[in-house]
């Protein structure tokens, strides 16, 4: 009996001398500036949520990484305190995504901070990912166009109630369905110059100096007027707190997608 106990003690001491090899943490995808056509990184989600996106380590297979732990922090008494939030199981499948997450358990006008750790059968990464943060604000409500319409020069009507003194611009994105996916056709940025204003109209043939056209691949008729050809469309409005120099925002919202068809 004493011999067995001694052997167990020796084994315990032997294994205690060796730490499990460290594994590599993922890194958050850099946040794109609000004027970018392609959106990447942490962002608002139309369901009043926050979207996270990261790059898996190139050594994930070699290190046997099985999942990623998400930690979320908020400011308490002037200090950011983090807690474990959730686990995203890693998978090499085409359908299941293991490099993104949507945090639905958030409230408006609160800044949330996130970091990640990798996990395998033996350990968690000692290092963490970089930290990403976002503040979710009130979103716009889109009214028209929607459903089926019989005219090809619609104006885009939505409401936005100004509640945050940091929200400065409203971005409209219009997509057209061609071949197998929706592709952007029209992208505008409107400066909020009147804080009491709640109704907004964006036109295909823009004549508002508060609205800048960032991208336009619309069709043009013989009178040099922009129009929409027959087909299926969707549009969305983002409310954004712009940063100096056009840097990526840390506060904003996304409206619901609205779908319509030009007959």
C-alpha positions as CSV (number, residue, x, y, z in Angstrom):
1,X,0.0,0.0,0.0
2,X,2.8,2.4,1.0
3,X,4.6,1.5,-2.3
4,X,1.5,2.4,-4.4
5,X,1.1,5.7,-2.5
6,X,4.8,6.5,-3.1
7,X,4.4,5.8,-6.8
8,X,1.4,8.1,-7.0
9,X,3.2,10.9,-5.3
10,X,6.2,10.5,-7.7
11,X,3.9,10.6,-10.7
12,X,2.1,13.7,-9.4
13,X,5.4,15.5,-8.7
14,X,6.7,14.5,-12.1
15,X,3.7,15.8,-14.1
16,X,3.6,18.9,-11.9
17,X,7.0,19.9,-13.3
18,X,5.6,20.2,-16.8
19,X,3.1,22.8,-17.9
20,X,0.8,22.1,-20.9
21,X,2.1,23.8,-24.0
22,X,0.6,27.2,-24.5
23,X,-1.9,27.7,-27.4
24,X,-2.5,30.8,-29.6
25,X,-5.4,33.1,-29.0
26,X,-7.5,34.4,-31.9
27,X,-7.5,38.1,-32.8
28,X,-10.4,40.3,-33.6
29,X,-10.8,41.4,-37.2
30,X,-9.9,45.1,-37.5
31,X,-13.0,47.3,-37.5
32,X,-13.7,49.0,-40.8
33,X,-14.3,52.8,-41.1
34,X,-18.0,53.7,-41.5
35,X,-17.4,55.0,-45.1
36,X,-16.2,51.5,-46.2
37,X,-18.3,49.6,-48.7
38,X,-17.3,46.3,-47.0
39,X,-18.0,46.1,-43.3
40,X,-15.6,44.1,-41.0
41,X,-15.0,43.8,-37.3
42,X,-17.2,44.5,-34.3
43,X,-20.4,46.2,-35.2
44,X,-24.0,46.8,-34.3
45,X,-26.5,44.1,-35.4
46,X,-30.1,44.9,-36.6
47,X,-31.6,42.8,-33.7
48,X,-30.3,45.4,-31.1
49,X,-27.3,43.3,-30.6
50,X,-23.5,43.5,-31.0
51,X,-21.7,41.4,-33.6
52,X,-18.2,40.1,-33.0
53,X,-15.8,38.8,-35.7
54,X,-12.3,37.3,-35.2
55,X,-9.5,35.5,-37.1
56,X,-8.7,32.0,-36.0
57,X,-5.1,31.2,-35.3
58,X,-3.3,29.7,-38.3
59,X,-2.0,27.0,-35.8
60,X,-5.5,26.1,-34.7
61,X,-5.3,22.6,-36.1
62,X,-1.8,21.9,-35.0
63,X,-2.6,23.1,-31.4
64,X,-5.8,21.1,-31.3
65,X,-7.9,24.1,-30.5
66,X,-11.5,23.1,-29.8
67,X,-13.3,26.3,-29.0
68,X,-13.0,30.0,-28.1
69,X,-14.1,31.5,-24.8
70,X,-15.6,35.0,-25.0
71,X,-15.3,37.4,-22.0
72,X,-17.3,40.6,-21.8
73,X,-16.6,43.6,-19.6
74,X,-18.4,46.7,-18.5
75,X,-17.4,49.7,-16.5
76,X,-18.1,49.5,-12.8
77,X,-16.9,52.2,-10.4
78,X,-14.6,53.6,-13.1
79,X,-13.0,50.2,-13.8
80,X,-13.7,47.7,-16.6
81,X,-14.5,44.3,-15.1
82,X,-14.7,41.2,-17.3
83,X,-16.7,38.0,-16.9
84,X,-17.0,34.8,-18.9
85,X,-19.8,35.2,-21.5
86,X,-19.9,32.2,-23.8
87,X,-18.1,29.5,-25.7
88,X,-18.0,29.1,-29.5
89,X,-17.1,25.6,-30.5
90,X,-14.6,25.4,-33.3
91,X,-15.6,23.5,-36.4
92,X,-14.1,23.0,-39.9
93,X,-17.5,22.6,-41.4
94,X,-18.7,24.9,-44.2
95,X,-22.1,25.7,-42.6
96,X,-21.1,26.2,-38.9
97,X,-19.1,29.4,-38.3
98,X,-16.6,29.5,-35.4
99,X,-15.2,32.9,-36.1
100,X,-18.1,35.1,-35.2
101,X,-20.6,35.7,-32.4
102,X,-23.7,37.8,-31.8
103,X,-24.3,39.1,-28.3
104,X,-28.0,39.7,-27.8
105,X,-27.9,40.3,-24.0
106,X,-27.0,44.0,-24.2
107,X,-28.7,47.3,-23.4
108,X,-28.6,50.6,-25.3
109,X,-26.1,53.3,-24.4
110,X,-23.7,51.0,-22.5
111,X,-20.2,50.3,-23.7
112,X,-19.2,46.6,-23.8
113,X,-15.7,45.3,-24.0
114,X,-14.7,41.9,-25.3
115,X,-11.6,39.6,-25.4
116,X,-11.1,35.9,-26.4
117,X,-9.1,32.9,-25.3
118,X,-8.4,29.7,-27.2
119,X,-9.2,26.3,-25.5
120,X,-8.1,22.7,-26.1
121,X,-8.3,19.5,-24.2
122,X,-5.4,20.5,-22.0
123,X,-5.4,24.2,-21.4
124,X,-6.6,27.7,-22.2
125,X,-4.4,30.2,-23.9
126,X,-2.4,32.2,-21.4
127,X,-2.5,35.2,-23.7
128,X,-5.8,36.8,-24.7
129,X,-6.9,38.4,-27.9
130,X,-6.9,42.1,-28.3
131,X,-9.9,43.9,-26.8
132,X,-12.8,45.3,-28.9
133,X,-15.5,47.5,-27.7
134,X,-18.9,48.9,-28.8
135,X,-21.8,51.0,-27.6
136,X,-25.2,50.2,-29.1
137,X,-27.5,53.2,-29.8
138,X,-31.1,53.7,-30.8
139,X,-31.7,52.5,-34.4
140,X,-33.6,54.1,-37.3
141,X,-37.0,52.8,-38.4
142,X,-37.4,52.4,-42.2
143,X,-40.8,53.0,-43.7
144,X,-40.6,53.1,-47.5
145,X,-40.1,51.7,-50.0
146,X,-41.2,48.2,-49.1
147,X,-43.1,45.3,-50.7
148,X,-44.0,45.7,-54.4
149,X,-43.7,49.1,-56.1
150,X,-44.5,50.2,-59.6
151,X,-42.2,53.2,-59.9
152,X,-38.5,53.2,-60.4
153,X,-37.4,56.4,-58.7
154,X,-38.4,56.0,-55.1
155,X,-37.2,58.1,-52.2
156,X,-36.1,56.4,-49.0
157,X,-38.1,57.5,-46.0
158,X,-37.1,56.6,-42.5
159,X,-37.3,58.0,-39.0
160,X,-34.5,58.6,-36.5
161,X,-35.0,60.0,-33.0
162,X,-31.8,61.7,-31.9
163,X,-30.9,60.5,-28.4
164,X,-27.1,60.4,-28.2
165,X,-25.0,63.6,-28.6
166,X,-22.3,61.5,-30.3
167,X,-24.4,60.2,-33.2
168,X,-23.5,62.4,-36.1
169,X,-24.2,60.6,-39.4
170,X,-26.9,58.4,-41.0
171,X,-25.7,55.9,-43.6
172,X,-28.0,54.4,-46.2
173,X,-27.0,51.2,-48.0
174,X,-29.1,49.9,-51.0
175,X,-28.5,46.5,-52.4
176,X,-29.8,44.8,-55.6
177,X,-30.2,41.1,-56.0
178,X,-28.3,39.8,-59.0
179,X,-27.2,36.3,-59.9
180,X,-27.0,34.6,-56.5
181,X,-26.5,37.5,-53.9
182,X,-27.3,41.0,-52.9
183,X,-24.8,43.6,-54.2
184,X,-24.5,47.2,-53.1
185,X,-25.8,49.8,-55.6
186,X,-26.1,53.0,-53.7
187,X,-24.4,54.2,-50.5
188,X,-24.9,57.6,-48.9
189,X,-23.9,59.5,-45.7
190,X,-26.1,62.2,-44.2
191,X,-24.9,64.6,-41.6
192,X,-27.4,65.3,-38.8
193,X,-27.6,69.1,-38.8
194,X,-30.9,69.4,-37.0
195,X,-31.2,67.5,-33.7
196,X,-35.0,68.0,-33.5
197,X,-35.5,66.4,-37.0
198,X,-37.0,62.9,-37.0
199,X,-38.0,62.3,-40.6
200,X,-35.5,61.8,-43.3
201,X,-35.7,61.3,-47.1
202,X,-32.9,60.1,-49.3
203,X,-33.2,60.5,-53.1
204,X,-31.6,58.6,-55.9
205,X,-31.0,62.0,-57.6
206,X,-29.5,63.7,-54.6
207,X,-29.8,67.5,-54.2
208,X,-29.2,67.7,-50.4
209,X,-25.9,69.2,-49.5
210,X,-26.0,67.4,-46.1
211,X,-26.0,64.1,-47.9
212,X,-22.9,62.8,-49.6
213,X,-22.9,59.9,-52.1
214,X,-20.2,57.5,-51.2
215,X,-20.9,54.9,-53.9
216,X,-23.3,54.9,-56.9
217,X,-23.7,52.2,-59.5
218,X,-27.4,52.9,-60.3
219,X,-28.8,53.0,-63.8
220,X,-29.2,56.3,-65.7
221,X,-32.0,57.1,-68.1
222,X,-31.9,59.3,-71.3
223,X,-32.6,62.4,-69.1
224,X,-29.5,61.6,-67.0
225,X,-31.7,60.7,-64.1
226,X,-30.9,57.8,-61.7
227,X,-33.4,55.0,-61.5
228,X,-33.9,51.4,-60.3
229,X,-34.5,48.7,-62.9
230,X,-37.0,45.9,-62.2
231,X,-35.9,43.4,-59.6
232,X,-35.4,42.7,-55.9
233,X,-33.8,45.2,-53.4
234,X,-33.1,45.6,-49.8
235,X,-31.9,48.7,-47.8
236,X,-30.8,49.6,-44.3
237,X,-29.8,52.7,-42.3
238,X,-26.9,52.9,-39.9
239,X,-26.7,55.6,-37.2
240,X,-23.0,56.3,-36.5
241,X,-20.9,58.2,-34.0
242,X,-18.2,59.5,-36.3
243,X,-14.6,59.7,-35.1
244,X,-11.9,62.2,-36.0
245,X,-10.3,61.5,-39.4
246,X,-13.0,59.0,-40.3
247,X,-11.7,56.3,-38.0
248,X,-13.8,53.3,-37.1
249,X,-16.7,54.1,-34.9
250,X,-17.2,52.6,-31.4
251,X,-20.9,53.6,-31.1
252,X,-23.8,53.1,-33.5
253,X,-26.8,51.0,-34.6
254,X,-28.2,49.3,-37.7
255,X,-31.9,49.3,-38.7
256,X,-33.8,46.3,-39.8
257,X,-33.3,45.3,-43.5
258,X,-36.3,46.3,-45.6
259,X,-37.0,44.4,-48.8
260,X,-38.9,45.6,-51.9
261,X,-39.4,44.7,-55.5
262,X,-39.6,47.1,-58.5
263,X,-42.3,45.6,-60.8
